[in-house]
Amino acid sequence: MCLLQLPIALALSFGNWVMPEGIMWFWLLLVGVTAISAHYSLSKALSHADAMVVIPMDFLRLPIIMLVSLYFYNESIEWFLLLGASIMLFGNYLNLKHEIVNS
């Protein structure tokens, strides 16, 4: 994934690259550490449980991120986000229910 993202980001940043300064390095490091821990946690969860259980839980990020943006950034609730999250969660629920019935 990084091998694809690095050249794309490099190409897009050529025209307006600005070197981070001061506290920005802390925030960049924090984002990097949380991203690595998220990937590690997802990999660990997939090694302990079936993907049909783990991945639907991963979709809970959408409503959680919406609540964080509502609380911290005073963003309005996007009804299309709720609709999309509902469709994904309902689809995952149907898949899990179908898997239980057929096993």
C-alpha positions in Angstrom: 0.0 0.0 0.0 2.8 2.4 0.9 4.6 1.6 -2.4 1.5 2.9 -4.2 0.8 5.9 -2.0 4.3 7.2 -1.9 4.8 8.0 -5.6 1.2 9.4 -5.9 1.7 11.7 -2.9 5.2 12.7 -4.2 3.8 13.6 -7.6 0.9 15.6 -6.1 3.1 17.5 -3.7 5.8 18.7 -6.1 4.1 22.1 -6.8 3.3 23.2 -3.2 5.4 21.2 -0.8 6.0 23.0 2.6 8.4 21.5 5.1 6.6 21.0 8.5 7.8 23.1 11.3 7.5 23.1 15.1 4.5 21.4 16.6 3.5 20.0 13.2 6.2 17.3 13.6 4.4 16.1 16.8 1.1 15.8 15.0 2.6 14.0 12.1 4.3 11.6 14.5 1.0 11.1 16.3 -0.9 10.4 13.1 1.8 7.9 12.0 1.8 6.0 15.4 -2.0 5.8 15.5 -2.1 4.6 11.8 0.5 1.9 12.5 -1.3 0.8 15.7 -4.6 0.7 13.8 -3.1 -1.6 11.1 -1.4 -3.7 13.7 -4.7 -4.1 15.7 -6.6 -5.0 12.6 -4.0 -7.6 11.6 -4.0 -9.0 15.2 -7.8 -9.2 15.2 -7.9 -11.0 11.9 -5.4 -13.5 13.3 -7.8 -14.3 16.2 -11.2 -14.1 14.5 -12.9 -14.7 11.2 -12.9 -11.7 8.8 -16.7 -11.9 8.7 -16.7 -10.8 12.4 -13.8 -8.4 12.4 -14.5 -6.3 9.2 -18.1 -5.4 10.2 -16.7 -4.0 13.4 -14.2 -2.0 11.4 -17.1 -0.3 9.7 -18.1 1.2 13.1 -15.3 3.8 12.4 -17.8 5.8 10.2 -20.3 6.7 12.9 -17.5 7.1 15.5 -15.6 9.5 13.2 -18.9 11.4 12.7 -19.4 11.8 16.4 -15.8 12.9 16.9 -16.2 15.5 14.2 -19.5 16.6 15.7 -17.9 17.0 19.1 -14.5 18.4 18.3 -15.0 20.3 15.1 -18.7 21.3 15.4 -19.4 19.6 12.0 -23.0 19.0 11.1 -24.3 15.5 10.8 -24.2 14.2 7.2 -27.3 12.2 6.6 -25.6 10.5 3.6 -22.9 9.2 5.9 -25.5 7.8 8.2 -27.4 6.3 5.2 -24.2 4.7 3.8 -23.1 3.4 7.3 -26.6 2.0 7.8 -26.5 0.2 4.4 -23.1 -1.3 5.2 -24.0 -2.4 8.7 -27.3 -3.9 7.5 -25.5 -5.8 4.7 -22.9 -7.1 7.2 -25.7 -8.1 9.5 -27.4 -10.0 6.7 -24.2 -11.8 5.9 -23.6 -12.8 9.5 -27.2 -13.9 9.9 -26.9 -16.0 6.6 -23.6 -17.5 7.9 -25.2 -18.5 11.2 -28.2 -20.1 9.5 -26.1 -22.1 7.1 -23.6 -23.4 9.6 
